[in-house]
Amino acid sequence: MEANAENKSTAMDWILFLVSTAVVILMLIFMNEWFWVALPFSLTYLVKALRAM
């Protein structure tokens, strides 16, 4: 049961990484001086999805 919960958490982390990366790209296109505001979310969820943290 615990392994199933870990896989679900990793899947959610990957989804959040993809969404936050899309936000970073959109901010680079439309508000390029503010893209760095969304950058920590993208990097944090990438590290969590890769289970490096």
C-alpha positions as CSV (number, residue, x, y, z in Angstrom):
1,M,0.0,0.0,0.0
2,E,2.8,2.4,0.8
3,A,4.5,1.9,-2.6
4,N,1.2,2.8,-4.3
5,A,1.0,6.0,-2.4
6,E,4.6,6.9,-3.4
7,N,3.8,6.3,-7.1
8,K,0.7,8.5,-6.9
9,S,2.8,11.2,-5.2
10,T,5.5,11.0,-7.9
11,A,2.8,11.2,-10.6
12,M,1.4,14.3,-9.0
13,D,4.9,15.8,-8.8
14,W,5.4,15.2,-12.5
15,I,2.1,16.8,-13.3
16,L,2.9,19.8,-11.2
17,F,6.4,20.0,-12.8
18,L,4.8,20.1,-16.3
19,V,2.3,22.7,-15.4
20,S,4.8,25.0,-13.7
21,T,7.2,24.6,-16.6
22,A,4.4,25.6,-19.0
23,V,3.8,28.7,-16.8
24,V,7.5,29.5,-16.9
25,I,7.4,29.3,-20.7
26,L,4.3,31.4,-21.0
27,M,5.8,34.0,-18.7
28,L,9.0,34.0,-20.8
29,I,6.8,34.8,-23.9
30,F,4.5,37.4,-22.4
31,M,6.1,38.8,-19.3
32,N,9.8,37.9,-19.7
33,E,11.0,40.2,-16.9
34,W,8.9,38.2,-14.3
35,F,9.6,34.6,-15.4
36,W,11.9,34.0,-12.5
37,V,8.9,34.2,-10.1
38,A,7.6,30.8,-11.4
39,L,11.1,29.2,-11.8
40,P,11.4,27.9,-8.2
41,F,8.2,25.9,-8.5
42,S,9.3,24.2,-11.7
43,L,12.7,23.3,-10.3
44,T,11.3,22.1,-6.9
45,Y,8.8,19.8,-8.5
46,L,11.4,18.4,-10.9
47,V,13.6,17.5,-7.9
48,K,10.7,15.9,-6.1
49,A,9.6,14.0,-9.2
50,L,13.1,12.6,-9.6
51,R,13.1,11.7,-5.9
52,A,16.3,13.6,-5.4
53,M,15.0,15.3,-2.3
